Amino acid sequence: MAKLRYLGHAAFYVEGAGLKALIDPFLSQNPWNIAQPEEFTDLNYIFITHGHGDHLGDAVEIAKRTGATIISIFEVANYCNRKGANIHPMHIGGTFDFPFGRVKLTPAAHGSAIVEGNELLYGGNPCGIIIENEGKNLYHAGDTGLISDMELLGKYEKIDIALLPIGGNFTMDPQDAAIAASMINPKLAIPMHYKTWPIIDKEPEEFKKLTERKGIDVQIIKPGKEITF
């Protein structure tokens, strides 16, 4: 049975058969202060949805120290490789069968520029990520607005758990995220990317109420807690 631990903002640790991974490891500068990069010593993969600092986070440092392979959009992956990390670059719509299961990158409506000093570096397109492990599909939407592509996920991908941003301003708010959940139709929806800063101070309970009205189960995971699936 796989497990999923919420590290605050959009960062998660996921562990299953052949898989010990971080998703969007924004840790050392994360206001939630749930975990620090040095706590992760046994990893084999790191997933990154886009190049913004609150998602790329500590990925390069952790990958170089642990030997974990970074899986991301081509441009973000190659940026990490130039910094010394092992990578597996992919692109939206692409799938690959890893030893732990299938990975597919999905569209996301957002940006992906990488900030380095006073420069903005091209980070390609943002993405969502579907991670298959132990026969279950975990979907991390990344940062995104509401897009019609989510209907295809509901129709063809059989998502078990959907991790959806609800904070508004930069991403969907609870109302749009509830619509997204109804389109994706996961067995369980989990809100993320909220209350990290005042500008995204949305209530997960509002998302839960709106989404459960649509017949979809919601679980609010407090930062630092984990579930099994």
C-alpha positions as CSV (number, residue, x, y, z in Angstrom):
1,M,0.0,0.0,0.0
2,A,1.4,3.4,-1.0
3,K,1.6,6.4,1.3
4,L,1.4,10.1,0.7
5,R,2.6,12.8,3.1
6,Y,1.7,16.5,2.7
7,L,4.7,18.8,3.3
8,G,2.8,22.0,2.9
9,H,2.0,24.2,-0.1
10,A,2.3,21.9,-3.1
11,A,5.0,19.6,-1.8
12,F,4.4,15.9,-1.1
13,Y,6.4,12.8,-0.3
14,V,5.1,9.6,-1.9
15,E,6.2,6.1,-1.3
16,G,5.2,2.8,-2.8
17,A,6.6,-0.3,-4.5
18,G,9.9,0.8,-6.0
19,L,9.2,4.4,-5.4
20,K,10.4,6.9,-2.8
21,A,9.9,10.4,-4.2
22,L,9.2,14.0,-3.6
23,I,6.8,16.1,-5.6
24,D,7.6,19.9,-6.0
25,P,10.0,19.9,-3.0
26,F,9.7,23.5,-1.8
27,L,11.0,22.8,1.7
28,S,13.8,25.1,3.2
29,Q,11.9,28.3,2.3
30,N,8.4,26.9,2.8
31,P,6.5,28.9,5.4
32,W,4.8,25.8,6.6
33,N,8.2,24.5,7.8
34,I,7.2,20.9,7.8
35,A,10.4,19.3,6.6
36,Q,14.0,20.3,5.6
37,P,15.9,19.0,2.6
38,E,18.5,17.1,4.7
39,E,15.8,14.9,6.2
40,F,15.4,13.1,2.9
41,T,18.3,10.7,2.5
42,D,16.7,7.7,0.7
43,L,15.0,8.9,-2.5
44,N,15.0,7.6,-6.1
45,Y,12.9,10.2,-7.9
46,I,11.9,13.9,-7.7
47,F,8.9,15.2,-9.7
48,I,8.7,18.9,-10.6
49,T,5.7,20.4,-12.2
50,H,7.3,23.7,-13.3
51,G,10.2,26.1,-12.7
52,H,8.8,28.5,-10.1
53,G,10.7,28.6,-6.9
54,D,7.9,27.4,-4.7
55,H,7.8,24.2,-6.8
56,L,11.4,23.7,-8.0
57,G,12.4,24.5,-4.5
58,D,15.3,22.3,-3.2
59,A,15.1,19.7,-5.9
60,V,18.6,20.2,-7.3
61,E,20.3,20.0,-3.8
62,I,18.3,16.9,-2.8
63,A,18.9,15.2,-6.2
64,K,22.7,15.8,-6.1
65,R,22.9,14.5,-2.5
66,T,20.7,11.4,-2.8
67,G,21.3,10.5,-6.5
68,A,17.5,10.8,-7.1
69,T,16.4,11.3,-10.7
70,I,14.5,14.5,-11.5
71,I,11.5,14.0,-13.7
72,S,10.1,17.1,-15.3
73,I,9.4,19.1,-18.4
74,F,12.4,19.1,-20.8
75,E,13.5,22.7,-20.1
76,V,13.2,22.4,-16.3
77,A,14.9,19.0,-16.3
78,N,17.8,20.3,-18.4
79,Y,18.2,23.3,-16.1
80,C,18.6,20.8,-13.2
81,N,21.0,18.7,-15.2
82,R,23.3,21.8,-15.8
83,K,23.3,22.2,-12.0
84,G,24.6,18.6,-11.6
85,A,21.4,16.5,-11.1
86,N,20.4,13.3,-12.8
87,I,17.3,13.8,-15.0
88,H,14.7,12.1,-17.0
89,P,13.1,14.9,-19.3
90,M,9.6,14.5,-20.6
91,H,6.9,16.7,-22.2
92,I,3.2,17.2,-22.0
93,G,1.3,14.2,-23.3
94,G,4.4,12.1,-23.0
95,T,4.3,8.8,-21.0
96,F,7.1,6.6,-19.8
97,D,7.2,3.3,-18.0
98,F,9.5,3.5,-15.1
99,P,10.4,0.5,-12.8
100,F,7.8,1.7,-10.3
101,G,5.0,2.4,-12.9
102,R,3.8,4.7,-15.6
103,V,4.2,8.5,-15.6
104,K,2.3,10.9,-17.8
105,L,2.7,14.7,-18.0
106,T,-0.6,16.6,-18.5
107,P,-1.4,20.2,-19.5
108,A,-1.5,23.0,-16.9
109,A,-2.5,26.7,-17.4
110,H,0.3,28.6,-15.7
111,G,3.9,29.8,-16.2
112,S,7.2,28.2,-15.6
113,A,10.0,30.8,-15.6
114,I,13.0,30.0,-13.4
115,V,14.3,32.9,-11.3
116,E,18.1,33.0,-11.1
117,G,19.5,36.1,-9.6
118,N,18.0,39.0,-11.5
119,E,17.2,36.9,-14.5
120,L,14.1,35.0,-15.6
121,L,15.1,31.8,-17.4
122,Y,12.8,30.0,-19.9
123,G,11.3,27.1,-18.1
124,G,9.1,25.6,-20.8
125,N,5.5,24.8,-20.2
126,P,4.1,24.0,-16.8
127,C,2.5,20.5,-16.3
128,G,0.5,18.2,-14.1
129,I,1.8,14.7,-13.4
130,I,0.1,11.4,-13.2
131,I,2.1,8.8,-11.3
132,E,1.0,5.2,-11.5
133,N,2.1,3.0,-8.7
134,E,0.7,-0.3,-7.2
135,G,-2.1,-0.1,-9.7
136,K,-3.3,3.4,-8.5
137,N,-3.1,6.7,-10.3
138,L,-2.0,9.8,-8.4
139,Y,-2.5,13.1,-10.2
140,H,-0.7,16.2,-9.0
141,A,-2.2,19.1,-11.0
142,G,0.7,21.5,-10.4
143,D,-0.3,25.1,-10.5
144,T,-3.2,25.6,-12.9
145,G,-6.3,27.3,-13.7
146,L,-9.5,25.4,-14.7
147,I,-9.0,23.9,-18.2
148,S,-11.1,21.7,-20.3
149,D,-8.3,19.1,-20.7
150,M,-9.4,17.9,-17.2
151,E,-12.4,16.3,-18.8
152,L,-10.1,13.9,-20.6
153,L,-8.5,12.9,-17.3
154,G,-11.9,12.0,-16.0
155,K,-12.8,10.1,-19.2
156,Y,-9.6,8.1,-19.8
157,E,-7.1,8.2,-16.9
158,K,-9.1,6.7,-14.0
159,I,-7.6,9.0,-11.4
160,D,-7.6,7.6,-7.8
161,I,-6.3,10.7,-6.0
162,A,-6.3,14.2,-7.4
163,L,-4.1,16.8,-5.7
164,L,-5.7,20.2,-6.7
165,P,-4.6,23.8,-6.0
166,I,-7.3,25.9,-4.4
167,G,-5.6,29.1,-3.3
168,G,-6.8,31.4,-6.0
169,N,-4.9,34.4,-7.4
170,F,-2.2,32.2,-9.1
171,T,-4.3,29.1,-9.5
172,M,-7.8,27.8,-9.2
173,D,-9.9,29.0,-6.2
174,P,-12.2,26.6,-4.3
175,Q,-15.1,27.1,-6.7
176,D,-13.0,26.3,-9.9
177,A,-11.2,23.5,-8.1
178,A,-14.5,21.9,-7.3
179,I,-15.5,22.1,-11.0
180,A,-12.1,20.6,-11.9
181,A,-12.7,17.7,-9.4
182,S,-16.1,17.0,-11.1
183,M,-14.4,16.9,-14.5
184,I,-11.5,14.6,-13.3
185,N,-13.9,12.5,-11.2
186,P,-11.2,11.0,-8.9
187,K,-12.0,8.6,-6.1
188,L,-10.5,11.1,-3.7
189,A,-9.7,14.8,-4.1
190,I,-7.1,16.5,-1.8
191,P,-6.7,20.3,-1.7
192,M,-3.2,21.9,-1.8
193,H,-1.5,25.3,-2.5
194,Y,-3.5,27.4,0.0
195,K,-2.8,29.5,3.1
196,T,1.0,29.5,2.5
197,W,0.8,33.3,2.2
198,P,-2.1,35.8,2.7
199,I,-2.6,36.2,-1.1
200,I,-3.8,32.5,-1.3
201,D,-5.6,32.4,2.0
202,K,-8.5,30.2,0.9
203,E,-10.4,27.7,3.1
204,P,-10.1,24.0,2.3
205,E,-13.4,23.4,4.0
206,E,-15.1,25.5,1.3
207,F,-13.5,23.3,-1.4
208,K,-14.6,20.2,0.5
209,K,-18.2,21.4,0.8
210,L,-18.5,22.3,-2.9
211,T,-16.8,19.2,-4.2
212,E,-18.7,16.7,-2.0
213,R,-21.9,18.3,-3.3
214,K,-20.8,16.9,-6.7
215,G,-20.5,13.4,-5.2
216,I,-16.7,13.3,-4.9
217,D,-15.0,12.5,-1.7
218,V,-12.5,15.0,-0.3
219,Q,-9.9,14.6,2.4
220,I,-8.1,17.6,3.9
221,I,-4.6,16.6,4.9
222,K,-3.0,18.8,7.4
223,P,0.6,19.7,6.5
224,G,2.9,17.0,8.1
225,K,0.2,14.3,8.0
226,E,0.0,11.3,5.7
227,I,-2.5,8.9,4.2
228,T,-2.3,5.5,2.6
229,F,-3.9,4.6,-0.7
